[in-house]
Amino acid sequence: MKLRLAALAAAILTIALTGCGQVQDAANKAVSDGASQVATAAGSEVKKQACTLVADGLVSVKDKEALGGLVAGAESAGVPTEITTPLRQIADSGDQAPAESVKALQDACAK
């Protein structure tokens, strides 16, 4: 009788541990999916802001500062390089934003 009870307890423990692993896997997947969705949303918002600032083709000093502030967020959010490269070029430029970088950013925004 004790042997049956021990075998039953071992079976229940094995099932419980397997279930816990599956629950943990599901929780990890949910967290990963949630983080991915947040990064995608953040990337979309950064892209939207950058595209709005260059839509008219004119980049004021204030626009340039705002674009400079978006660079790190865009890069960390996984925004495509077709956006981040001209964004970085504009942010790193001197007094005037390079016209070719503004055009490249506008073209990327149009896609």
Buried (B, 14 or more C-beta within 10 A) or exposed (E): EEEEEEEEEEEEEEEEEEEEEEEEEEEEEEEEEEEEEEBEEBBEBBBEBBBEBBEEEEBEEEBBEBBBEBBEBBBEBEBEEBBBBBBBBBBEBEEEBBEEBBEBBBEBBEE
